[in-house]
C-alpha cells in the first residue's frame, strides 16, 4: 500500500479521535481554536511547511483565532495515509498528543 492508497474515513478516524467525518464526502475535518490570530497563523505556517514536505495540501479556512480543516486525497477520491499523517501532525502542532 502506498501513501496515496485510499483507506476511507472510518479507518482514518479510528486513530484520530478529535477528527470527524465530513457528510457526503470521503473526507475528515477538525476545527482548531487558538488564543489569537498570531497563534492560528503560527499553526498554519507549521502545517504549510509540513504539507509542502508531504506534497499534500489541506483545504482550510482561517478566521481570526480559528482554523477549519478538511483533509482528503483528491487523486484517490478519498482518505489516504497522507491525510492521516497530516492530521497527526496538525494535532501535535496544535499542542495535542
Rosetta blueprint (number, residue, H / E / L):
1 X L
2 X L
3 X L
4 X L
5 X L
6 X E
7 X L
8 X L
9 X H
10 X H
11 X H
12 X H
13 X H
14 X L
15 X L
16 X L
17 X L
18 X L
19 X L
20 X E
21 X E
22 X L
23 X L
24 X L
25 X L
26 X L
27 X L
28 X E
29 X E
30 X E
31 X E
32 X E
33 X E
34 X L
35 X L
36 X L
37 X H
38 X H
39 X H
40 X H
41 X H
42 X H
43 X H
44 X H
45 X H
46 X H
47 X H
48 X H
49 X H
50 X H
51 X H
52 X H
53 X H
54 X H
55 X L
56 X L
57 X L
58 X L
59 X E
60 X E
61 X E
62 X E
63 X E
64 X L
65 X L
66 X E
67 X E
68 X E
69 X E
70 X E
71 X E
72 X L
73 X E
74 X L
75 X L
76 X L
77 X L
78 X E
79 X L
80 X E
81 X H
82 X H
83 X H
84 X H
85 X H
86 X H
87 X H
88 X H
89 X H
90 X H
91 X H
92 X H
93 X H
94 X L
95 X L
96 X L
97 X L
